[in-house]
Amino acid sequence: VILRWPAARGVSVLEYGAWWRQLRGAGAEAEGVPMQRFATNNLVDTSLELTGLRPGSHYAFEVRARTAAGWHLYTNTLEEWTMAPSDFPLPILAPEVRGMIGCTAILLGLPTLRFCHTTTHMGLQYQHGGEDGSTWQMMRENVLGGDIQVDGLDPYATHSFRL
């Protein structure tokens, strides 16, 4: 799960922290168990990828900000489910050309994956030509989908993309 939040304004934040509690799923904790702090040290970024979560489980998350006065709740409690391997949308649809950007760039639309199991990886691969036995090359690893601009294409060649 990737948490993102806006930067604090009008207050001097020393660091942010993420707290979590598993609500449902294998190994869920009992009601009333306090949230645990996710291991971060001096986090000043406004996003954090939470790894090591159980697949197919329901979690509650909070972001807190530490000021000179201590820790304060910074966001509302957020709830998210992690995806179980059996929930993964297979087969994955092929990339779709959404438009041309000049003569050497295109906009590709990729299927959007909101959640991924830790063993699931989707990467965008590229093949130039394709008829002369050229090999597939990895363009981007761990792609979660959406629109991606691909630049530097030869306007007179055939280009292939796959996930």
N, C-alpha and C positions, 0 to 999 in steps of 0.2 A: 504494500500500500504506500502511495506517495502522498504525504501531507504537504499542503501549501497554504500560506497565510500572508496577509499584508504586513509590511513593516510597521512597527509602532511609530506613532507621531506624538511629539510633545512630551516624551518621556525618554530618559536615557536607559536603554535596555542593555544589560551586561551580557545576557545570553538568553536563548530560548531553550525550552525543554519539551519533550513529548511524553505524555503519560498514556497508558493503555490498560485495558482490562478485557479479557475474553468473556463474551456474554453467552454464546451458545456454540455447540460443536464439541468435538472430541477434546477432553481435558478442560472443559469450561470450568471456571471458578464459581464458587457459591455467591449468591446475592449478598451485597454488602461488603464484599472484599474490596479494600481500597485499591485505587489505580497504582500501577507500578511505573517507575520512570524508565523510559527506553534509554539505553546506554548512549549518551551524548556528552561531550565535554566541550564547553565554550562554543556552543552552536550559535553563530551569528547570522547564518543564512536563513531565508524564510521558506525553506522547503526541506523535507527530510524523507528519505526512502526507508520504510520500516521493513526489515527482512526477518526471516526466522519465524514468521507467523504460521499457524497451522492451516492447511488447506481446508476449504469448506466450512470456515468458522466465522462467527459474528463477533466483532470487536467494537469497543468504545474507545475513542481517542480524545485527548485534550492537549492543546498547546498552551504552555505557560511561559510567562516572561519573568526573568529575574532582574530586579532593579536593586539599587542600594538598600531598599527597605525589605527585600526578600522576594519570594516567588509569588506571582499573582496569576490568576486565571486569565488567559489572553483570548481564547476562542470559546465558542459554545462547544458542548460535547458533540463529537461527530461519530456516527456509526457507519461501519462498512463491513461487508462480507468479503472474505477471500474466496477465490475460485478453487473448487475441487477439480482434480484432473478429469473427472467424468463430465464436468460442466464445460470444458473447453470447446469452443465452437469449431468443430472439424467437419468437413474440410474447410480450410481457410481460403477465402476467395482470392482470385488473382488481382494484382494491382490494376487500376483503371486509369487511363490517361484522361485527365480532367481538362487539359488545355495546353496550348503551346505558348511559350514565352520567348518571343523572338525565334531565331532559327536554330539555336543551340541549347535550348532549355525547355523542359516540360514540367507540368505539374501532375504528379501521380497521386491518386487517391487510394489509400490502403485501408483494409478493414480495421476498425478500431477495437483494440482489446483493452477493456477497462481494468481487468484483473488478470494476473497470470500466476500459475503455479511456479515455484522456484525451478522446476526442471523443464519448463516450457520456454523456448526461445524462438522469436520470430525475427529473421533478418532479411533485409532487402538485398537480393543478388542481382548482378548485371552481367550481360553477355553482349559483346560487340561483334557484329557480323552474324555469327551463329551457324553459317553454312560451311565454314572452313574448318570446323572442329575446334573452335576456340572454347576455352573453359569458362565456367561461371566464376565470377569474382564477388566477394562480399563487399557491398557498398556501405551498409550500416547494420550494426548488430543491435539486438535487443530493442527493436522497433515496436512501439505500442500502437502504431497506426496513425490515421489522419492524413492530411495532405502534406506531401514532401516535394520540394522543388529539386530537380536534378539538372545541374548545369554542365557545360562543357561537352555536349554531345556533337558528334560529327553530323552535319546536316545531310550528308550524302551516304550514310551508312544505315544498316538495320540495327536496331537496339532492342534487346529483350530484357525483361525484368521478371523476377519471381520472388516469392516469399519462402 
